Structures are given as C-alpha cells and as structure tokens.
C-alpha cells in the first residue's frame, strides 16, 4: 500500500449546515445506522434526523464496519480503531493509513477477517489486530471509482460493486472480479439490495438492476444529491440526501421527503446497525 495523498475532495474543509441533533441515550430500533461526516459521527434516526451519540461524536472514519452488536471497526487515514457504540471507548489497532479505502466486507467462512477494497488493491484485515495481507495489488480496475455496493443474500460469497467502468461481481474469498452486463455506473450515487433487484440511485434516474446479468430498468427520477441509503423496512429504505432525507418505496422506486432539517452533503460513510451486514462503503470522492 502506497503513501496516501490528499483526496480530490477535502472532507475536513466541508461544514455541516442545518444540523438538528436529537439526544439518544440507548440505541433502539428507531436508529437505523451510524453516519460519519467531516466533523465526527452521529446516529441516523428513521425520521432522517441525526441522533446525538455523544460518546462517538468526535470519532472519524473513512469506512465504518459493525463487527458486533456494540462495536465498529473504523478505517481512517490515521489507522484502524475498534470503537464501542455503547460507551465511546476506542483503541488503535494499526497505524497503517486507510484514508483511501472504498469498501469493506466480511470474508466468507472467516469471521475473524474483513476484506478491504482500497485504491491500491484488495486486502484482508484481521479484526483483532488490524494487520492486513494483500490479496491483489496494483491498479486492477481502480476501486477508487467504485460508486456503490450491494450484497445479495442468495449469493453469500460475492458482492457487487457499481463502478465507473462496469458493474462488477467480486468474490470475497480472493478478491477476483468479473464484469456483469454492459452498463457503466459513473453516475451512481448509492445502491441497496431488494428482492426484486438492486435499486440504484443515479444522477439520471433510479434504476432497478438485476444482479445476475446487469439488466436494468428506469423506475423513478434521478437522485444527484444522494449520499447514502439505509434499509428501514421490508420494502422501504431511508435515502440520505444533500437536501434532507427521503423514504423510498423499493418496490416502485418512488420516494418522498421525510426530513428537511438535516442535510447530508458531507457524509463520508454510513453503516447499518444490524448483525447481518456484509458490506459497507464510503461516499465516492471523485466526481
């Protein structure tokens, strides 16, 4: 892994506007996930508003991944930290820089390791020590241009990455990938799995994509301001947007604004608070 340069978009220089924080002493089902932005972390309420997670408030991450019901592994330009959601304690596992990691996923049949997709290659990371091992290194397809990612539970050993060059099916065992379909996805801003097909929020429209062959159909209007998305129900999701939060009907693709008091323009990453999370990733910095 090479020395990391400054990103094209400096998150530390971006400021939040119209923040509306609600205190939360105990995480419950109303909190869908944890969001990291340029100034720290907050919970995401299903209403679309930020929840004040005081113990975690000052922590930073490029990608955060839940490793238990109460702990996150934080990948940051200063290293890897393990953080407690309950009391905000954290300790540093590694000083290796991870400021250019794009996505992190669980390794199949290896619960003690994660697989990290970095601009320089693909690596496995030991959850206990933070140490890493190279799976593939070099340009490969350039994971810096991965725009969104989804996991289909019917194919547990792979994830799908929507990339400037293509939709890629990536094997979690060894990091090898293959192209799916003929479309390119530089306009994708977020994506989420649904049993009818992945729903991709794109600058040109909202698309349903069949992960088997990459076939897609336009189902709703475009979402150029989309920054992240969290599942909120069997057929619903919460879309985090530069102009608030929107509830999405995943069966139809239609969405409506549920909160305009919190803007998510400088979202860096968001991770669900669920025991079955397989992949989490960062907002792409390269527009």
C-alpha atoms as a printed R data frame, in Angstrom:
    type eleno elety resid chain resno       x       y       z
1   ATOM     1    CA   UNK     A     1   0.000   0.000   0.000
2   ATOM     2    CA   UNK     A     2   1.472   3.333  -1.016
3   ATOM     3    CA   UNK     A     3   1.669   6.602   0.891
4   ATOM     4    CA   UNK     A     4  -1.701   8.286   0.709
5   ATOM     5    CA   UNK     A     5  -2.074  11.630  -0.989
6   ATOM     6    CA   UNK     A     6  -4.707  14.264  -0.347
7   ATOM     7    CA   UNK     A     7  -8.121  13.381  -1.839
8   ATOM     8    CA   UNK     A     8  -9.635  15.498  -4.555
9   ATOM     9    CA   UNK     A     9 -12.359  16.472  -2.111
10  ATOM    10    CA   UNK     A    10 -11.174  17.646   1.320
11  ATOM    11    CA   UNK     A    11 -13.765  16.492   3.830
12  ATOM    12    CA   UNK     A    12 -12.146  18.479   6.626
13  ATOM    13    CA   UNK     A    13 -12.901  21.694   4.741
14  ATOM    14    CA   UNK     A    14 -16.626  20.973   4.399
15  ATOM    15    CA   UNK     A    15 -19.034  22.275   7.014
16  ATOM    16    CA   UNK     A    16 -22.452  20.971   8.028
17  ATOM    17    CA   UNK     A    17 -25.485  23.186   7.594
18  ATOM    18    CA   UNK     A    18 -28.861  22.975   9.300
19  ATOM    19    CA   UNK     A    19 -27.828  20.284  11.775
20  ATOM    20    CA   UNK     A    20 -30.645  19.097  14.049
21  ATOM    21    CA   UNK     A    21 -29.355  16.668  16.672
22  ATOM    22    CA   UNK     A    22 -31.560  14.644  18.996
23  ATOM    23    CA   UNK     A    23 -30.100  13.112  22.123
24  ATOM    24    CA   UNK     A    24 -30.215   9.330  22.401
25  ATOM    25    CA   UNK     A    25 -29.021   7.501  25.486
26  ATOM    26    CA   UNK     A    26 -29.768   3.991  24.238
27  ATOM    27    CA   UNK     A    27 -29.743   2.725  20.674
28  ATOM    28    CA   UNK     A    28 -33.054   1.144  19.699
29  ATOM    29    CA   UNK     A    29 -34.853   0.137  16.533
30  ATOM    30    CA   UNK     A    30 -35.505   3.768  15.671
31  ATOM    31    CA   UNK     A    31 -31.786   4.261  14.963
32  ATOM    32    CA   UNK     A    32 -31.012   2.694  11.590
33  ATOM    33    CA   UNK     A    33 -27.283   3.292  11.421
34  ATOM    34    CA   UNK     A    34 -24.232   5.357  12.271
35  ATOM    35    CA   UNK     A    35 -23.063   8.109   9.927
36  ATOM    36    CA   UNK     A    36 -19.577   9.597   9.842
37  ATOM    37    CA   UNK     A    37 -19.098  13.053   8.400
38  ATOM    38    CA   UNK     A    38 -16.299  15.585   8.308
39  ATOM    39    CA   UNK     A    39 -16.659  16.559  11.972
40  ATOM    40    CA   UNK     A    40 -17.481  13.269  13.669
41  ATOM    41    CA   UNK     A    41 -20.255  10.720  13.996
42  ATOM    42    CA   UNK     A    42 -23.978  10.645  14.628
43  ATOM    43    CA   UNK     A    43 -26.794   8.158  14.617
44  ATOM    44    CA   UNK     A    44 -29.369   8.138  11.826
45  ATOM    45    CA   UNK     A    45 -32.952   8.099  13.055
46  ATOM    46    CA   UNK     A    46 -35.568   6.509  10.806
47  ATOM    47    CA   UNK     A    47 -37.100  10.000  10.572
48  ATOM    48    CA   UNK     A    48 -33.959  11.134   8.731
49  ATOM    49    CA   UNK     A    49 -32.685  13.297  11.564
50  ATOM    50    CA   UNK     A    50 -29.319  12.983  13.277
51  ATOM    51    CA   UNK     A    51 -29.153  11.326  16.680
52  ATOM    52    CA   UNK     A    52 -26.596  12.620  19.147
53  ATOM    53    CA   UNK     A    53 -24.321   9.710  20.024
54  ATOM    54    CA   UNK     A    54 -22.237  11.719  22.459
55  ATOM    55    CA   UNK     A    55 -19.562   9.063  23.122
56  ATOM    56    CA   UNK     A    56 -18.914   8.625  19.381
57  ATOM    57    CA   UNK     A    57 -19.411  12.239  18.401
58  ATOM    58    CA   UNK     A    58 -15.776  13.165  17.794
59  ATOM    59    CA   UNK     A    59 -14.682   9.956  16.065
60  ATOM    60    CA   UNK     A    60 -13.790   9.931  12.369
61  ATOM    61    CA   UNK     A    61 -13.793   7.169   9.772
62  ATOM    62    CA   UNK     A    62 -13.461   6.729   6.043
63  ATOM    63    CA   UNK     A    63 -15.349   3.430   6.365
64  ATOM    64    CA   UNK     A    64 -17.013   2.011   9.490
65  ATOM    65    CA   UNK     A    65 -17.962  -1.651   9.755
66  ATOM    66    CA   UNK     A    66 -20.005  -3.300  12.538
67  ATOM    67    CA   UNK     A    67 -18.097  -6.269  13.967
68  ATOM    68    CA   UNK     A    68 -20.614  -6.958  16.751
69  ATOM    69    CA   UNK     A    69 -23.831  -5.521  18.084
70  ATOM    70    CA   UNK     A    70 -21.882  -2.910  20.046
71  ATOM    71    CA   UNK     A    71 -18.574  -2.414  18.204
72  ATOM    72    CA   UNK     A    72 -17.404  -0.804  14.989
73  ATOM    73    CA   UNK     A    73 -14.098  -1.184  13.185
74  ATOM    74    CA   UNK     A    74 -13.107   2.264  11.923
75  ATOM    75    CA   UNK     A    75 -10.832   2.650   8.892
76  ATOM    76    CA   UNK     A    76  -9.232   6.113   8.813
77  ATOM    77    CA   UNK     A    77  -6.246   7.902   7.334
78  ATOM    78    CA   UNK     A    78  -4.540   7.604  10.740
79  ATOM    79    CA   UNK     A    79  -5.075   3.842  11.044
80  ATOM    80    CA   UNK     A    80  -7.644   1.298  12.238
81  ATOM    81    CA   UNK     A    81  -9.536   1.659  15.519
82  ATOM    82    CA   UNK     A    82 -12.040  -0.523  17.321
83  ATOM    83    CA   UNK     A    83 -14.802   1.594  18.853
84  ATOM    84    CA   UNK     A    84 -17.620   0.825  21.279
85  ATOM    85    CA   UNK     A    85 -21.019   2.234  20.349
86  ATOM    86    CA   UNK     A    86 -22.208   1.906  23.955
87  ATOM    87    CA   UNK     A    87 -19.579   3.905  25.816
88  ATOM    88    CA   UNK     A    88 -17.472   5.547  23.110
89  ATOM    89    CA   UNK     A    89 -14.211   3.907  24.149
90  ATOM    90    CA   UNK     A    90 -11.799   3.055  21.370
91  ATOM    91    CA   UNK     A    91  -8.305   1.774  20.910
92  ATOM    92    CA   UNK     A    92  -5.992   1.841  17.947
93  ATOM    93    CA   UNK     A    93  -5.139  -1.468  16.343
94  ATOM    94    CA   UNK     A    94  -2.907  -0.309  13.490
95  ATOM    95    CA   UNK     A    95  -1.198   2.829  12.281
96  ATOM    96    CA   UNK     A    96  -1.353   1.852   8.607
97  ATOM    97    CA   UNK     A    97  -3.172   4.524   6.638
98  ATOM    98    CA   UNK     A    98  -6.621   3.629   5.297
99  ATOM    99    CA   UNK     A    99  -7.802   7.018   4.069
100 ATOM   100    CA   UNK     A   100  -8.327   5.684   0.539
101 ATOM   101    CA   UNK     A   101 -10.326   2.567   1.370
102 ATOM   102    CA   UNK     A   102 -13.601   2.429  -0.592
103 ATOM   103    CA   UNK     A   103 -15.478  -0.570   0.828
104 ATOM   104    CA   UNK     A   104 -15.156  -3.272   3.476
105 ATOM   105    CA   UNK     A   105 -16.882  -6.671   3.505
106 ATOM   106    CA   UNK     A   106 -16.995  -9.824   5.587
107 ATOM   107    CA   UNK     A   107 -14.838 -12.721   4.488
108 ATOM   108    CA   UNK     A   108 -16.909 -15.867   3.879
109 ATOM   109    CA   UNK     A   109 -16.251 -18.638   6.375
110 ATOM   110    CA   UNK     A   110 -13.667 -16.438   8.128
111 ATOM   111    CA   UNK     A   111 -15.425 -14.386  10.826
112 ATOM   112    CA   UNK     A   112 -12.141 -13.007  12.157
113 ATOM   113    CA   UNK     A   113 -11.274 -11.199   8.935
114 ATOM   114    CA   UNK     A   114 -12.653  -8.493   6.675
115 ATOM   115    CA   UNK     A   115 -11.819  -7.788   3.042
116 ATOM   116    CA   UNK     A   116 -10.955  -4.170   2.225
117 ATOM   117    CA   UNK     A   117 -11.212  -2.606  -1.248
118 ATOM   118    CA   UNK     A   118  -8.592   0.134  -1.456
119 ATOM   119    CA   UNK     A   119  -7.424   2.369  -4.270
120 ATOM   120    CA   UNK     A   120  -4.180   0.371  -4.348
121 ATOM   121    CA   UNK     A   121  -5.676  -3.130  -4.263
122 ATOM   122    CA   UNK     A   122  -7.673  -5.627  -2.223
123 ATOM   123    CA   UNK     A   123  -6.587  -6.686   1.268
124 ATOM   124    CA   UNK     A   124  -7.745  -8.931   4.096
125 ATOM   125    CA   UNK     A   125  -7.755  -7.320   7.539
126 ATOM   126    CA   UNK     A   126  -7.559  -9.161  10.869
127 ATOM   127    CA   UNK     A   127 -10.316  -7.829  13.128
128 ATOM   128    CA   UNK     A   128  -8.370  -8.446  16.332
129 ATOM   129    CA   UNK     A   129  -5.024  -6.937  15.369
130 ATOM   130    CA   UNK     A   130  -5.729  -4.646  12.416
131 ATOM   131    CA   UNK     A   131  -2.952  -6.315  10.454
132 ATOM   132    CA   UNK     A   132  -3.514  -6.841   6.750
133 ATOM   133    CA   UNK     A   133  -2.498  -9.161   3.948
134 ATOM   134    CA   UNK     A   134  -2.514  -8.436   0.218
135 ATOM   135    CA   UNK     A   135  -4.951 -10.332  -1.991
136 ATOM   136    CA   UNK     A   136  -4.465  -8.283  -5.152
137 ATOM   137    CA   UNK     A   137  -2.325  -5.191  -5.609
138 ATOM   138    CA   UNK     A   138  -1.879  -2.723  -8.405
139 ATOM   139    CA   UNK     A   139  -4.406  -0.807 -10.432
140 ATOM   140    CA   UNK     A   140  -6.772  -3.803 -11.036
141 ATOM   141    CA   UNK     A   141  -9.930  -1.921 -12.075
142 ATOM   142    CA   UNK     A   142  -9.180   1.035  -9.836
143 ATOM   143    CA   UNK     A   143 -11.520   0.677  -6.869
144 ATOM   144    CA   UNK     A   144 -11.335   4.450  -6.315
145 ATOM   145    CA   UNK     A   145 -14.124   4.661  -8.905
146 ATOM   146    CA   UNK     A   146 -16.481   2.313  -7.052
147 ATOM   147    CA   UNK     A   147 -19.656   4.357  -6.611
148 ATOM   148    CA   UNK     A   148 -21.945   1.994  -4.702
149 ATOM   149    CA   UNK     A   149 -22.082  -1.579  -3.458
150 ATOM   150    CA   UNK     A   150 -24.691  -4.218  -2.628
151 ATOM   151    CA   UNK     A   151 -24.838  -7.780  -1.338
152 ATOM   152    CA   UNK     A   152 -27.384 -10.360  -2.482
153 ATOM   153    CA   UNK     A   153 -28.038 -12.849   0.351
154 ATOM   154    CA   UNK     A   154 -28.777 -15.572  -2.216
155 ATOM   155    CA   UNK     A   155 -25.114 -15.369  -3.337
156 ATOM   156    CA   UNK     A   156 -23.335 -15.022   0.020
157 ATOM   157    CA   UNK     A   157 -19.778 -15.366  -1.284
158 ATOM   158    CA   UNK     A   158 -19.829 -12.340  -3.599
159 ATOM   159    CA   UNK     A   159 -20.618  -8.638  -3.524
160 ATOM   160    CA   UNK     A   160 -21.492  -6.291  -6.377
161 ATOM   161    CA   UNK     A   161 -19.684  -3.008  -6.965
162 ATOM   162    CA   UNK     A   162 -21.144  -0.303  -9.216
163 ATOM   163    CA   UNK     A   163 -18.095   1.255 -10.841
164 ATOM   164    CA   UNK     A   164 -17.281   3.851 -13.490
165 ATOM   165    CA   UNK     A   165 -16.295   1.060 -15.880
166 ATOM   166    CA   UNK     A   166 -18.942  -1.568 -15.145
167 ATOM   167    CA   UNK     A   167 -20.954  -3.492 -12.588
168 ATOM   168    CA   UNK     A   168 -18.537  -5.992 -11.052
169 ATOM   169    CA   UNK     A   169 -19.237  -9.247  -9.258
170 ATOM   170    CA   UNK     A   170 -16.402  -9.702  -6.746
171 ATOM   171    CA   UNK     A   171 -15.552 -12.960  -4.991
172 ATOM   172    CA   UNK     A   172 -14.952 -12.353  -1.305
173 ATOM   173    CA   UNK     A   173 -12.662 -15.361  -0.971
174 ATOM   174    CA   UNK     A   174  -9.911 -13.989  -3.201
175 ATOM   175    CA   UNK     A   175 -10.947 -10.517  -4.435
176 ATOM   176    CA   UNK     A   176 -11.244 -11.635  -8.060
177 ATOM   177    CA   UNK     A   177 -13.891  -9.923 -10.126
178 ATOM   178    CA   UNK     A   178 -15.881 -10.253 -13.331
179 ATOM   179    CA   UNK     A   179 -17.965  -7.814 -15.304
180 ATOM   180    CA   UNK     A   180 -21.754  -8.136 -15.193
181 ATOM   181    CA   UNK     A   181 -23.707  -6.654 -18.102
182 ATOM   182    CA   UNK     A   182 -22.618  -3.851 -20.400
183 ATOM   183    CA   UNK     A   183 -23.588  -0.701 -18.481
184 ATOM   184    CA   UNK     A   184 -21.215   1.717 -16.783
185 ATOM   185    CA   UNK     A   185 -22.132   3.400 -13.495
186 ATOM   186    CA   UNK     A   186 -20.208   6.653 -13.057
187 ATOM   187    CA   UNK     A   187 -23.493   8.392 -12.241
188 ATOM   188    CA   UNK     A   188 -24.444   6.039  -9.408
189 ATOM   189    CA   UNK     A   189 -24.601   7.720  -6.012
190 ATOM   190    CA   UNK     A   190 -25.976   4.957  -3.743
191 ATOM   191    CA   UNK     A   191 -27.491   1.478  -4.018
192 ATOM   192    CA   UNK     A   192 -29.367  -1.018  -1.885
193 ATOM   193    CA   UNK     A   193 -30.440  -4.631  -2.308
194 ATOM   194    CA   UNK     A   194 -34.087  -5.575  -2.786
195 ATOM   195    CA   UNK     A   195 -35.516  -8.984  -3.659
196 ATOM   196    CA   UNK     A   196 -36.907  -7.566  -6.924
197 ATOM   197    CA   UNK     A   197 -33.437  -6.330  -7.895
198 ATOM   198    CA   UNK     A   198 -30.869  -3.859  -6.627
199 ATOM   199    CA   UNK     A   199 -32.136  -0.271  -6.510
200 ATOM   200    CA   UNK     A   200 -29.525   2.214  -7.725
201 ATOM   201    CA   UNK     A   201 -29.881   5.948  -7.108
202 ATOM   202    CA   UNK     A   202 -28.249   7.612 -10.100
203 ATOM   203    CA   UNK     A   203 -27.962  11.163 -11.383
204 ATOM   204    CA   UNK     A   204 -30.030  10.201 -14.436
205 ATOM   205    CA   UNK     A   205 -32.719   8.181 -12.683
206 ATOM   206    CA   UNK     A   206 -33.477   5.483 -10.141
207 ATOM   207    CA   UNK     A   207 -32.797   2.065 -11.664
208 ATOM   208    CA   UNK     A   208 -33.673  -1.494 -10.790
209 ATOM   209    CA   UNK     A   209 -30.728  -3.718 -11.676
210 ATOM   210    CA   UNK     A   210 -30.787  -7.498 -11.986
211 ATOM   211    CA   UNK     A   211 -27.528  -8.669 -10.482
212 ATOM   212    CA   UNK     A   212 -27.438 -11.899 -12.463
213 ATOM   213    CA   UNK     A   213 -26.992 -10.250 -15.850
214 ATOM   214    CA   UNK     A   214 -26.804  -6.491 -15.180
215 ATOM   215    CA   UNK     A   215 -30.096  -5.738 -16.953
216 ATOM   216    CA   UNK     A   216 -31.613  -2.504 -15.683
217 ATOM   217    CA   UNK     A   217 -34.832  -0.529 -15.956
218 ATOM   218    CA   UNK     A   218 -35.646   3.049 -15.086
219 ATOM   219    CA   UNK     A   219 -38.247   3.119 -12.299
220 ATOM   220    CA   UNK     A   220 -38.107   6.682 -10.911
221 ATOM   221    CA   UNK     A   221 -36.468  10.076 -11.236
222 ATOM   222    CA   UNK     A   222 -32.787  10.839 -10.716
223 ATOM   223    CA   UNK     A   223 -31.043  11.475  -7.390
224 ATOM   224    CA   UNK     A   224 -27.901  13.564  -7.995
225 ATOM   225    CA   UNK     A   225 -27.872  14.609  -4.331
226 ATOM   226    CA   UNK     A   226 -27.994  11.055  -2.913
227 ATOM   227    CA   UNK     A   227 -25.167  10.303  -0.493
228 ATOM   228    CA   UNK     A   228 -26.128   7.082   1.282
229 ATOM   229    CA   UNK     A   229 -29.011   4.719   1.942
230 ATOM   230    CA   UNK     A   230 -30.152   2.507   4.827
231 ATOM   231    CA   UNK     A   231 -32.780  -0.219   4.841
232 ATOM   232    CA   UNK     A   232 -35.753   0.784   7.006
233 ATOM   233    CA   UNK     A   233 -38.300  -1.973   6.308
234 ATOM   234    CA   UNK     A   234 -39.135  -4.955   4.131
235 ATOM   235    CA   UNK     A   235 -39.810  -2.734   1.103
236 ATOM   236    CA   UNK     A   236 -38.562   0.661   2.306
237 ATOM   237    CA   UNK     A   237 -35.288   2.496   2.714
238 ATOM   238    CA   UNK     A   238 -34.092   5.856   4.023
239 ATOM   239    CA   UNK     A   239 -32.154   7.832   1.414
240 ATOM   240    CA   UNK     A   240 -29.689  10.377   2.836
241 ATOM   241    CA   UNK     A   241 -29.530  13.370   0.528
242 ATOM   242    CA   UNK     A   242 -27.874  16.760   0.286
243 ATOM   243    CA   UNK     A   243 -31.359  18.216   0.801
244 ATOM   244    CA   UNK     A   244 -32.577  16.116   3.692
245 ATOM   245    CA   UNK     A   245 -33.793  12.530   3.924
246 ATOM   246    CA   UNK     A   246 -36.305  10.652   1.771
247 ATOM   247    CA   UNK     A   247 -38.295   7.495   2.350
248 ATOM   248    CA   UNK     A   248 -38.079   5.173  -0.651
249 ATOM   249    CA   UNK     A   249 -40.546   2.510  -1.717
250 ATOM   250    CA   UNK     A   250 -38.149  -0.135  -3.022
251 ATOM   251    CA   UNK     A   251 -40.892  -1.935  -4.941
252 ATOM   252    CA   UNK     A   252 -41.714   1.119  -7.052
253 ATOM   253    CA   UNK     A   253 -38.663   3.379  -6.667
254 ATOM   254    CA   UNK     A   254 -40.857   6.304  -5.650
255 ATOM   255    CA   UNK     A   255 -39.648   8.469  -2.783
256 ATOM   256    CA   UNK     A   256 -40.770  11.458  -0.752
257 ATOM   257    CA   UNK     A   257 -39.021  13.759   1.679
258 ATOM   258    CA   UNK     A   258 -39.457  12.946   5.352
259 ATOM   259    CA   UNK     A   259 -36.930  15.396   6.814
260 ATOM   260    CA   UNK     A   260 -35.535  18.663   5.509
261 ATOM   261    CA   UNK     A   261 -33.879  19.863   8.727
262 ATOM   262    CA   UNK     A   262 -30.760  17.714   8.328
263 ATOM   263    CA   UNK     A   263 -28.614  17.908   5.214
264 ATOM   264    CA   UNK     A   264 -26.217  15.046   4.456
265 ATOM   265    CA   UNK     A   265 -23.967  16.862   1.983
266 ATOM   266    CA   UNK     A   266 -20.718  15.991   3.736
267 ATOM   267    CA   UNK     A   267 -21.493  12.391   4.565
268 ATOM   268    CA   UNK     A   268 -18.309  10.322   4.421
269 ATOM   269    CA   UNK     A   269 -19.801   6.912   5.170
270 ATOM   270    CA   UNK     A   270 -22.836   5.322   6.783
271 ATOM   271    CA   UNK     A   271 -23.180   1.797   8.162
272 ATOM   272    CA   UNK     A   272 -26.317  -0.049   9.233
273 ATOM   273    CA   UNK     A   273 -26.647  -1.227  12.814
274 ATOM   274    CA   UNK     A   274 -27.534  -4.814  12.026
275 ATOM   275    CA   UNK     A   275 -25.880  -8.161  12.808
276 ATOM   276    CA   UNK     A   276 -26.053  -9.347   9.201
277 ATOM   277    CA   UNK     A   277 -24.183  -6.503   7.491
278 ATOM   278    CA   UNK     A   278 -21.949  -7.939   4.768
279 ATOM   279    CA   UNK     A   279 -20.582  -4.822   3.070
280 ATOM   280    CA   UNK     A   280 -20.239  -1.130   3.909
281 ATOM   281    CA   UNK     A   281 -18.515   1.610   1.985
282 ATOM   282    CA   UNK     A   282 -17.570   5.243   1.650
283 ATOM   283    CA   UNK     A   283 -19.109   8.004  -0.426
284 ATOM   284    CA   UNK     A   284 -17.022   8.270  -3.581
285 ATOM   285    CA   UNK     A   285 -14.791  11.374  -3.513
286 ATOM   286    CA   UNK     A   286 -14.078  11.501  -7.218
287 ATOM   287    CA   UNK     A   287 -16.897  13.128  -9.105
